Amino acid sequence: MTTSRVPRPSPDGTRDDATNARLEQANGQLRHAVNSHAMVDQAIGVLTAIHRLAPAAGFEVRREVSQHTNIKLHAVAESVIAWALGQRLSEPVGRDLDAAVRRRSRRQDAPQGEAG
């Protein structure tokens, strides 16, 4: 007995249309996830380079902006990358980005016992 949910190919090596459709959908979802992850990493790199933040702080800045503006993480990442390429940031993203960077910068500059 097999426990795999993926149907096996028929003896001639082909799959049915439903299986092909499921595999194509899964493939598309994986591609989207990889692209989103790359965009997030690029946005963190922008924040790290421009604001001289540690990578973990860059991630937290992006997360905070997303939470405070109620804009999805990947959309904030897109905005940050577009900003690095010369476009303007929207008012809520720009405002919250500045505030989050200031908070993270203070934490990085504080002596070890005072951060937080």
Backbone bond lengths (Angstrom), bond angles and torsions (degrees), N, CA, C in turn:
res aa  C-N    CA-C-N  psi(-1)  N-CA   C-N-CA  omega(-1)  CA-C   N-CA-C  phi
1 M - - - 1.451 - - 1.514 108.66 -
2 T 1.321 116.19 134.52 1.459 120.51 178.10 1.521 109.51 -103.91
3 T 1.348 116.14 146.86 1.463 119.99 -179.78 1.522 111.65 -106.09
4 S 1.319 117.06 1.34 1.454 120.97 -178.52 1.524 110.63 -68.13
5 R 1.336 116.10 137.49 1.465 120.66 177.82 1.523 111.36 -86.12
6 V 1.311 117.52 -14.46 1.458 120.71 -179.59 1.522 107.83 -83.79
7 P 1.325 116.67 120.77 1.468 118.60 179.74 1.521 110.38 -62.95
8 R 1.285 114.28 144.32 1.466 119.47 178.29 1.515 109.67 -77.10
9 P 1.329 115.83 150.64 1.462 118.13 176.82 1.520 110.04 -62.51
10 S 1.304 114.64 154.28 1.456 118.63 176.25 1.529 107.99 -67.44
11 P 1.305 117.95 167.12 1.471 120.60 -177.39 1.521 113.46 -55.50
12 D 1.344 118.16 -26.64 1.470 118.76 179.73 1.538 111.82 -85.39
13 G 1.359 118.05 3.39 1.460 121.77 175.26 1.516 115.28 90.00
14 T 1.314 118.37 3.56 1.461 120.74 -178.92 1.525 110.11 -98.25
15 R 1.310 116.40 161.22 1.464 121.97 175.48 1.527 107.92 -115.93
16 D 1.319 115.82 157.15 1.462 118.26 178.76 1.532 110.32 -77.06
17 D 1.322 116.32 168.04 1.468 121.91 -176.21 1.524 112.09 -61.03
18 A 1.318 117.85 -39.11 1.468 120.74 -179.33 1.523 110.58 -64.44
19 T 1.322 116.48 -40.82 1.461 120.08 178.66 1.519 110.23 -65.67
20 N 1.309 117.19 -43.75 1.464 121.17 177.49 1.524 111.07 -59.39
21 A 1.330 116.92 -42.55 1.465 120.91 -179.73 1.529 110.57 -63.79
22 R 1.343 116.89 -42.83 1.477 120.24 178.66 1.522 111.06 -63.65
23 L 1.327 116.76 -42.45 1.460 120.41 179.62 1.531 111.43 -65.66
24 E 1.328 117.25 -39.62 1.460 120.65 177.76 1.527 110.93 -65.86
25 Q 1.323 117.13 -38.83 1.462 120.69 178.05 1.528 110.23 -65.33
26 A 1.318 117.08 -45.38 1.464 120.64 178.69 1.522 110.89 -62.41
27 N 1.318 116.63 -40.26 1.460 121.42 178.41 1.531 110.40 -62.52
28 G 1.317 117.48 -42.97 1.461 121.89 178.24 1.523 111.80 -63.40
29 Q 1.334 116.37 -40.29 1.466 120.32 178.23 1.524 111.00 -65.23
30 L 1.315 116.93 -39.88 1.464 120.32 178.25 1.527 111.17 -65.51
31 R 1.324 116.54 -42.00 1.475 119.96 177.40 1.520 111.27 -60.51
32 H 1.323 116.30 -43.80 1.459 121.12 179.15 1.537 110.33 -61.92
33 A 1.323 116.93 -43.29 1.462 120.70 179.82 1.525 111.49 -63.19
34 V 1.314 117.17 -42.12 1.467 120.91 179.18 1.527 110.39 -64.18
35 N 1.331 116.90 -44.33 1.462 120.34 178.98 1.521 111.78 -64.21
36 S 1.323 117.54 -41.27 1.464 120.96 178.38 1.517 110.54 -63.60
37 H 1.320 116.61 -42.18 1.465 120.82 179.70 1.527 110.31 -63.08
38 A 1.312 117.10 -41.56 1.465 120.77 179.10 1.529 110.06 -63.79
39 M 1.323 117.46 -41.07 1.457 120.86 179.76 1.528 110.64 -64.71
40 V 1.320 116.68 -41.08 1.456 121.14 178.05 1.530 109.84 -61.83
41 D 1.314 117.24 -45.61 1.466 120.85 178.67 1.525 111.59 -61.48
42 Q 1.327 116.95 -40.38 1.458 120.32 178.56 1.525 111.04 -64.51
43 A 1.319 117.32 -41.74 1.466 120.98 179.09 1.525 110.74 -64.14
44 I 1.311 117.00 -40.41 1.461 120.16 176.82 1.522 109.73 -62.79
45 G 1.323 116.64 -40.52 1.463 120.54 177.35 1.518 111.88 -61.57
46 V 1.321 117.33 -40.69 1.466 121.47 177.77 1.525 109.75 -61.46
47 L 1.327 116.26 -48.96 1.466 119.88 -179.20 1.520 111.35 -63.07
48 T 1.315 116.59 -39.13 1.468 120.76 -179.70 1.521 110.70 -65.26
49 A 1.317 116.38 -43.51 1.462 120.26 -176.56 1.529 111.81 -72.98
50 I 1.307 116.80 -47.18 1.463 119.73 -175.06 1.524 112.21 -72.05
51 H 1.310 116.77 -41.22 1.468 120.23 -175.07 1.529 113.27 -102.02
52 R 1.332 115.59 3.47 1.465 121.11 179.63 1.530 112.13 53.08
53 L 1.305 114.15 49.50 1.462 121.51 177.58 1.520 109.37 -101.09
54 A 1.304 115.86 155.48 1.463 120.15 170.17 1.531 107.55 -68.31
55 P 1.332 118.58 151.10 1.470 119.92 180.00 1.527 113.20 -53.96
56 A 1.319 118.03 -40.13 1.470 120.11 179.30 1.529 110.29 -62.90
57 A 1.332 116.81 -38.39 1.462 120.60 178.31 1.531 110.20 -68.15
58 G 1.322 117.70 -37.03 1.461 121.21 176.31 1.520 111.33 -60.74
59 F 1.321 116.21 -40.83 1.464 120.36 177.53 1.527 110.02 -64.31
60 E 1.341 116.77 -44.81 1.459 120.94 -178.92 1.527 111.54 -64.20
61 V 1.338 117.47 -39.04 1.458 121.01 177.29 1.523 109.66 -59.18
62 R 1.308 116.62 -48.37 1.462 120.82 -179.50 1.525 110.96 -62.39
63 R 1.319 117.12 -40.42 1.463 121.66 178.88 1.530 110.56 -64.60
64 E 1.338 116.86 -45.36 1.460 120.33 179.66 1.526 111.45 -61.56
65 V 1.323 117.00 -44.03 1.465 120.48 179.40 1.527 109.53 -60.31
66 S 1.309 117.01 -42.78 1.457 121.09 179.16 1.525 110.85 -60.62
67 Q 1.328 116.29 -45.37 1.464 120.06 -178.81 1.526 112.07 -66.75
68 H 1.333 116.75 -44.13 1.469 120.23 -175.70 1.519 113.23 -72.67
69 T 1.314 117.29 -28.01 1.469 120.49 -178.67 1.523 112.27 -99.27
70 N 1.318 116.78 -7.80 1.461 122.61 -176.39 1.536 111.23 58.38
71 I 1.333 114.56 38.75 1.464 122.04 176.53 1.523 107.21 -113.51
72 K 1.310 117.01 135.33 1.470 120.92 -177.15 1.523 111.59 -56.97
73 L 1.345 115.24 149.21 1.464 121.86 -178.24 1.516 112.60 -53.52
74 H 1.325 117.42 -45.94 1.460 119.44 -177.01 1.525 110.69 -67.41
75 A 1.337 117.92 -31.58 1.465 120.80 178.56 1.528 110.36 -70.27
76 V 1.332 117.28 -37.59 1.463 120.52 175.33 1.524 108.83 -63.94
77 A 1.323 116.99 -43.14 1.465 120.75 178.65 1.525 110.49 -60.05
78 E 1.334 118.05 -43.74 1.460 121.41 177.21 1.522 111.17 -59.14
79 S 1.329 116.84 -42.38 1.469 121.38 179.91 1.519 111.44 -64.12
80 V 1.328 116.96 -42.46 1.461 120.87 -179.92 1.529 110.37 -64.11
81 I 1.320 117.18 -42.23 1.470 120.24 179.08 1.527 109.94 -65.99
82 A 1.326 117.80 -42.97 1.467 120.99 178.32 1.530 109.93 -62.10
83 W 1.321 117.23 -38.90 1.464 122.57 177.64 1.526 110.34 -61.81
84 A 1.324 116.57 -42.57 1.464 120.70 178.87 1.532 110.82 -64.00
85 L 1.323 116.32 -24.86 1.468 121.18 179.72 1.530 112.37 -94.30
86 G 1.340 117.16 8.89 1.456 120.63 172.86 1.508 117.29 106.77
87 Q 1.313 118.79 -1.44 1.463 120.21 178.08 1.528 110.17 -84.63
88 R 1.316 116.06 158.24 1.464 120.88 178.13 1.530 110.06 -79.42
89 L 1.324 115.13 147.64 1.457 120.36 172.58 1.518 108.90 -83.80
90 S 1.312 117.07 145.96 1.463 119.73 174.45 1.528 108.34 -65.09
91 E 1.317 116.42 157.34 1.472 121.24 -175.95 1.535 112.87 -54.90
92 P 1.336 119.29 -52.12 1.472 116.10 -177.04 1.526 112.75 -65.40
93 V 1.322 117.45 -38.13 1.469 119.54 -179.07 1.526 109.98 -67.65
94 G 1.322 117.37 -46.05 1.458 120.96 -179.58 1.517 112.09 -60.96
95 R 1.319 116.38 -45.99 1.465 121.40 -179.47 1.536 110.91 -62.32
96 D 1.320 116.04 -49.75 1.469 119.34 -177.91 1.519 111.66 -70.51
97 L 1.315 117.73 -31.55 1.458 120.52 176.70 1.529 109.96 -63.48
98 D 1.326 116.83 -47.06 1.464 120.08 178.43 1.529 111.56 -59.11
99 A 1.334 116.22 -45.78 1.464 120.29 -179.07 1.530 111.22 -63.76
100 A 1.324 117.16 -43.67 1.471 120.53 -179.09 1.525 110.92 -66.21
101 V 1.334 117.17 -38.69 1.463 120.44 178.07 1.528 109.88 -64.57
102 R 1.323 116.90 -42.55 1.475 119.45 178.59 1.530 110.95 -60.95
103 R 1.318 116.78 -43.21 1.479 119.51 179.16 1.526 110.66 -62.29
104 R 1.321 117.20 -45.90 1.467 120.78 -178.63 1.520 111.19 -67.78
105 S 1.318 117.97 -37.77 1.466 121.04 179.73 1.523 110.34 -63.98
106 R 1.320 116.80 -41.50 1.473 119.94 178.14 1.522 110.60 -62.62
107 R 1.316 116.74 -40.28 1.474 120.16 -179.61 1.523 110.97 -65.62
108 Q 1.338 116.49 -39.94 1.464 120.02 179.69 1.524 111.38 -67.51
109 D 1.331 117.04 -34.91 1.462 121.84 -177.56 1.508 113.03 -80.13
110 A 1.329 117.85 -20.27 1.464 121.09 -176.59 1.531 110.01 -70.25
111 P 1.337 116.95 145.53 1.471 119.42 173.12 1.526 109.72 -59.54
112 Q 1.308 117.57 156.52 1.461 122.89 -171.92 1.523 113.68 -49.13
113 G 1.288 120.88 -43.97 1.449 122.54 -175.92 1.521 113.85 -74.69
114 E 1.348 118.84 -14.24 1.451 121.48 -173.68 1.510 113.82 -104.53
115 A 1.312 120.06 -8.00 1.469 121.65 -177.37 1.505 110.50 -66.32
116 G 1.365 116.88 148.27 1.446 120.43 173.16 1.422 111.40 127.79
